[in-house]
Amino acid sequence: MALNIHSQTFIRACGTAAAGAIATGAIVLAVSALARLSDAGLNVLLGLSAILSGALVFPAILILKLRGMEIDRLNRRLTELANRDPATNAMNATAFAKAVGQYAERRKRIATDNGGVMISALVGSFDDVSRRYGPEWAETVMKSLTAIIQSSVRSGDLVARLSMNELGIFLPGAAAGNALDVAQRIRSRVAASSSSTDGTDLPLSLKLGGTFFDGDAEFNTVRQLASEAAYDATDDETIAISHYR
């Protein structure tokens, strides 16, 4: 889709530019011929040429500028779509890893501690919900859980969908106590909203696990540790968290 958009826009832009160049050349030739055949002053003819050329060239330049702005807008939109999970509108795993890496690099450049907390939110009952209510409802559960998590963290924290039934949360610069606070808010809001459209309780099994680290840490390592902690946690445990050293 990106290639078609760029190709069509480029062709139209080239056509506009070519038409403007041809029209400008025709005006110059016409004015030159008029200068040879008439007694009009040179300055008058040059002024007329400039006015006519500007009347044609300005719209062409304006169109090219507007189309360039449209390409930039489409590029930004395509990049955003490529970095988002379509069901939850959260970051996807690739964008999440990149964002965490960029955070670490920024902290390194200013010689500041780049630690934090990585949390895994694992919906153990995802398949059960899908079988009982349908895959659309299972995706709705993930979307709702994403919204709950996003409302439970700070604006600068990162939330992503890492797999079908797992969400990842990164709390830059946070400690274990912060992770516990976030987990308590998430569980409280999940408990208040875990019901289906007919009023019955959903079989939602939410496990939370995390790891906090100081200084440098390899993204895949801390993510794996958080996922393993969530997998081994119990449903009634607020969060299982470890310290990565």
C-alpha positions in Angstrom: 0.0 0.0 0.0 2.8 2.4 0.8 4.4 1.8 -2.6 1.2 2.5 -4.5 0.6 5.7 -2.5 4.1 7.0 -3.1 4.1 6.0 -6.8 0.8 7.6 -7.6 1.6 10.7 -5.7 5.0 11.0 -7.3 3.5 10.5 -10.8 0.9 13.2 -10.2 3.5 15.6 -8.8 5.8 15.0 -11.8 2.8 15.7 -14.1 2.0 18.9 -12.3 5.7 20.1 -12.4 6.0 19.2 -16.1 2.8 21.1 -16.9 4.0 24.1 -15.1 7.4 24.0 -16.8 5.8 23.6 -20.3 3.4 26.5 -19.5 6.2 28.7 -18.3 8.3 27.9 -21.4 5.3 28.7 -23.7 4.8 32.0 -22.0 8.4 33.0 -22.4 8.3 32.0 -26.1 5.1 33.9 -26.6 6.4 37.0 -25.0 9.6 36.8 -27.0 7.6 36.6 -30.2 5.3 39.5 -29.1 8.4 41.6 -28.4 9.6 41.1 -32.0 6.2 41.8 -33.5 5.1 44.8 -31.5 6.2 48.1 -30.2 5.5 47.4 -26.6 8.3 48.3 -24.2 10.7 45.6 -23.0 9.9 46.3 -19.4 6.1 46.0 -20.0 6.6 42.7 -21.8 8.9 41.3 -19.1 6.4 42.4 -16.4 3.6 40.7 -18.3 5.7 37.5 -18.6 6.5 37.5 -14.9 2.8 37.9 -14.0 1.6 35.2 -16.3 4.4 32.8 -15.2 3.7 33.4 -11.6 0.0 32.8 -12.1 0.9 29.3 -13.5 3.9 28.4 -11.4 2.5 29.3 -8.0 -0.4 26.9 -8.1 2.0 24.2 -9.3 4.4 24.8 -6.4 1.4 24.9 -4.0 0.1 21.6 -5.3 3.5 20.0 -5.0 3.9 21.3 -1.4 0.4 20.0 -0.4 1.1 16.6 -1.9 4.4 16.4 -0.1 2.6 17.1 3.2 0.1 14.4 2.4 2.9 11.9 1.8 4.4 12.8 5.2 1.0 12.4 6.9 0.5 9.0 5.2 4.0 7.9 6.2 3.3 8.8 9.8 0.0 6.9 9.7 1.6 3.8 8.2 4.3 3.8 10.7 1.8 4.1 13.6 -0.3 1.2 12.2 2.9 -0.9 11.7 3.8 -0.4 15.4 0.3 -1.1 16.9 -1.6 -4.2 17.7 -4.9 -3.8 15.8 -7.2 -5.3 18.4 -6.0 -3.4 21.5 -4.2 -0.4 19.8 -1.3 -1.0 22.2 2.3 -1.3 21.0 3.2 -4.5 19.3 6.2 -6.6 20.6 8.6 -5.1 18.0 7.8 -1.5 18.8 7.9 -2.3 22.5 11.4 -3.7 22.3 12.5 -0.7 20.2 11.0 1.8 22.7 12.6 0.2 25.7 16.0 0.1 23.9 15.7 3.8 23.0 15.0 4.6 26.6 18.1 2.7 27.7 20.2 4.5 25.1 19.0 7.9 26.2 19.8 7.2 29.8 23.3 6.0 28.9 24.0 9.2 27.0 23.2 11.3 30.0 25.0 8.9 32.4 21.7 8.2 34.4 20.5 5.0 35.8 18.4 3.3 33.2 16.7 0.7 35.4 13.1 0.0 35.8 10.5 -2.7 36.1 9.2 -5.1 33.4 5.8 -6.6 34.1 4.0 -9.5 32.3 0.2 -9.7 32.5 -0.8 -13.2 31.4 -4.4 -14.1 30.8 -4.4 -17.8 31.5 -8.1 -18.2 30.6 -7.8 -16.6 27.1 -8.5 -19.9 25.4 -11.4 -20.7 27.7 -13.0 -17.3 27.0 -12.5 -17.8 23.3 -14.2 -21.2 23.3 -17.1 -20.2 25.6 -17.8 -16.8 24.1 -16.0 -16.7 20.8 -12.7 -15.3 19.6 -14.2 -11.8 19.2 -15.0 -11.7 22.9 -11.5 -13.0 23.9 -10.1 -10.1 21.9 -12.5 -7.7 23.6 -11.2 -9.0 27.0 -7.6 -8.2 25.9 -8.7 -4.8 24.7 -10.4 -4.0 28.0 -7.5 -5.3 30.0 -5.2 -3.1 27.9 -7.3 0.0 28.7 -7.3 -0.9 32.4 -3.5 -1.3 32.5 -3.0 2.0 30.5 -5.2 3.8 33.1 -3.2 2.2 35.9 0.3 3.4 34.9 2.0 6.7 34.3 1.8 8.6 31.0 5.4 7.8 30.3 5.1 4.0 30.9 4.9 1.6 28.0 2.2 -1.0 27.4 2.3 -3.6 24.6 0.7 -6.8 23.5 3.5 -9.4 23.4 1.4 -12.4 22.3 -2.2 -13.5 22.0 -2.7 -13.7 25.8 0.1 -11.6 27.2 0.6 -7.9 27.7 3.9 -6.3 28.6 4.4 -3.2 30.8 7.6 -1.3 31.2 7.9 1.2 34.1 11.1 3.3 33.5 13.0 4.1 36.7 10.5 2.3 38.9 11.2 -0.1 41.8 9.5 -3.2 43.2 7.2 -1.1 45.3 5.9 0.8 42.3 5.2 -2.5 40.5 3.2 -3.7 43.5 1.1 -0.5 43.5 0.5 -0.9 39.8 -0.5 -4.5 40.2 -2.9 -3.7 43.0 -4.6 -1.0 40.8 -4.9 -3.4 37.9 -6.4 -6.2 39.9 -8.9 -3.9 41.6 -10.1 -2.5 38.3 -10.2 -5.9 36.6 -12.3 -7.3 39.5 -14.7 -4.4 39.1 -15.2 -5.0 35.3 -14.9 -8.8 34.8 -18.5 -9.6 33.7 -19.9 -10.6 30.4 -22.7 -8.8 28.5 -25.4 -11.0 30.1 -24.1 -10.2 33.6 -22.4 -13.5 34.4 -18.8 -13.6 35.6 -16.1 -14.2 33.0 -13.6 -17.0 33.7 -10.8 -14.5 33.7 -7.5 -15.8 35.1 -5.0 -13.0 35.4 -1.4 -13.7 36.4 1.1 -10.9 37.0 4.8 -11.3 37.1 7.7 -8.9 36.9 11.4 -8.2 37.3 13.1 -5.0 38.4 16.6 -4.2 37.4 19.2 -1.5 38.0 21.4 -0.1 35.3 21.9 -2.0 32.0 19.8 -5.1 31.2 19.2 -7.0 28.0 15.6 -6.5 26.9 14.8 -10.1 25.9 16.3 -11.4 29.2 14.2 -9.2 31.5 11.1 -9.8 29.4 11.6 -13.6 29.6 12.1 -13.4 33.3 8.9 -11.4 33.7 7.0 -13.9 31.6 8.3 -16.8 33.6 7.3 -15.1 36.8 3.8 -14.5 35.5 3.5 -18.1 34.3 4.5 -19.5 37.7 2.4 -17.0 39.7 -1.0 -17.9 41.2 -4.3 -16.1 40.3 -4.6 -14.7 43.9 -1.0 -13.5 44.1 -0.9 -9.7 43.5 2.3 -10.0 41.6 5.3 -12.3 41.6 8.4 -10.1 41.2 12.2 -10.8 41.2 15.3 -8.7 41.1 17.5 -9.0 38.0 21.2 -8.5 38.8 
